[in-house]
Amino acid sequence: MKRTLLSSLLLLITSVCAFAQEQGDYLARVKKVNGVEVYIMNEPLVDYEVVADVNTGLKAESLLTGGLINKSISGRVEQFINRVKKENANVDAVVYSSGKRIVGVKFEQKATAKNKGIARVSKIKGMPLFIMCEPLKSYRVLQSRGGGIKWKSAFTAGVINNSIEEDVEKIVNKLYGVNGIDGFYFDGTKEGQAISFRK
């Protein structure tokens, strides 16, 4: 009886752990811009301390074109990093969560081979969102879409621009519902992709 109960308990624990792993965190390897790790709408696995906090500032490209041409995600991230470096901040990475601000961070401990440059990604519409980070699981692209015209920027002649998450949300809404979709991938350009982890 004890052996049967123990076997059943072990089977239950194994099943719960497998389910949690299936439903749980998605990890990805982040990109570097100008030698700095970038965590865009995701979080480093390593604890960190904020050492700089900057906003985007005006977008010359958008202003000069009356809001018709806007920077890509990676272009805006590069602008953030340049502003952090202007403050003479010595940072290991930048972390962007929302709005038009980004923080420069120093890691509190040395990263290991298992967690260096690895992010825990956030979810949107219940699915993982990979922005400027490569999923650790293999995937295939189902469909790509661009964001189209940025009406807020066009109507204000480039004075007011979308935040990164507004641009991402616009593309996600176009991709949501693609058959077989498991997540969303943004490599930093002006396009996003519906991806599947299934073979």
N, C-alpha and C positions, 0 to 999 in steps of 0.2 A: 504494500500500500504506500509506504513512504517513498519507495523508488518511483512509483507511478506518479505520485504527487510532485516529487522533485523534477521528474522528466517533463511533466506538464507545465510546471512553473518556469523551467528553463526555456521551453518552447515559446511560452507566452512572452518572456523577457526578450528573447531573440526577435520575435515578430514585432514587438513594440519598437525595439531599437531600429529595425529595418524600416518600419513605417516612418519613424521620426527622421531618419536619414533621407528617405525618399521625399518627405514633405518639408524638410527643414532648410537649413542654410545652403545657399549656393555660393561657391567660392570662385574667384577669378584672379588672374595676374594682371596688375595694373600697368599702364604705359608710363613712360617717363617723358617729360617735356623739359627741354633745357637742363637735363640731368636731375630733375626733381620728379619723384613719384607723384602721380595725380590720382586722387580718390574722388570721383565725380558721382555724387548720389550713392556712395557706398562707404564702407568704413574699414580702416586698416584692422588687421588682427592684433597688431602691436599697440599697446597703450601709448598715448601721446599727450604732449602739453602744447597748448596754443601759444605761439610766440609773435604772431602778426595777424592782423585782421584788416582786410582791404576791400574796397568796393570796385566795381568795374570802371567807373569813370565814363566819360563820353566816348562814343565810337566814331572816330574820324571817318572811317569808310562809309558808315551809315549816313553820317551828316553830309558828306560830300556828294552822295548819290540820292539825297532826298529820301532816305529810308528804303530804297529799292534793293540795295545790296547790303547784306549783313554778314558778319563773321560766322564761320563754322564753330562748332563746339570747341574743337582744339584751338582755333584762333582766339576764342575768348579766354580759354584756359591759359594760353601763352601770355595774353594781356594781363591776366591776374598775376601770373608768376613774375612778370616784369615789374609790376607794381610792388609785389612783395620784396623783390630784390632791390628796388629803389629805396625801400625803408631799411636797407642794409641788414635785413633779417637773414640769419643763417638757418635755413630750414631743411628738413629731411624730405618733407612732402607738403602738398597742399590738399585740403579737404573742402569740398563744396557740397553743401546739403541742399540749400534752397535760396531763393531770392537773387540778389545781385551782389553778394558778398562771398568771399572765400577766406579761409584761414590758412596761415602757414604754421606748420607744426614741427616739433622735435620729438622723436621717439624716446620714451622713457627708459627703454632697455634695448640692448642690441638684438636686432632681428636674427632669427635662426634660418637655416635652409628651408624649414617647413613654413615659415610665416613671412619671409622677406618679400615685399611687394605683393602680398596676397590680401584681397579685400573680401569682405562679406557683403554681397550685393543686396540692395533693397528690392522691393517688389512693387509692381504697379498692376492693377487689375488682377491681383493674385498670382502674377507670374514674375520671375526674376528679370531684372533690368540691368543689362551690362553696358555701361557707358565708359568708353576708352579703357576697357579691361577685357581680357580674353578669358572666357569660361574655362575652368579646369577640365570639365567634361567635354567630350567631342560632340559637335553639333553640325547641323547642315542648315543652309539658308533656304527658307521657303519663299520669301518675297521681300523686295526692297521698295521703300517709298521715301520721297522727299517731303519737306515741309510746305513747299509752295510759298506764296507771297506772305510776308509778315505785315498784315494790315495795320497793326498798331504803329509799327515803324513807318510805314508808308504815309499814314494819315498825319503823323506828327513830323514828317520830313526828317526822320532819323533821330529826333531828340529823345523819344521814348522807345526803347527796344524790349523785346521779350527777354525773359530770363532763360537760362538753359533748360530748366524743368518745363517751362511753358512750351518751348520748341519741341522737347521730347514728348510731352503729353499730346501735342498736335499730331505728331507722326504715329505715336502709339494708337491713337484713336482711329487712324487710317488702317493700321495693321491688325487691330484687334478683331478677332473673328476669322482670321485666316485659318483654313482647315489644317489641323495637326500642330498648331502653334504651342510651344512650351515656354517661350520667353522672347525678349526683345534685345537686340544688339545694336549699339551705336559705336562706330569706330572713331568718331570725332569729326566726320565730314558733315554735310548737311542732309544726310540720309540715315534712315534707320532700317533695320531688318527684322522680320519675323523669323525666329529660329526654332528648330526642333532638336531634341536630344535623342529622339527615337531613330533607329536605323531604317 
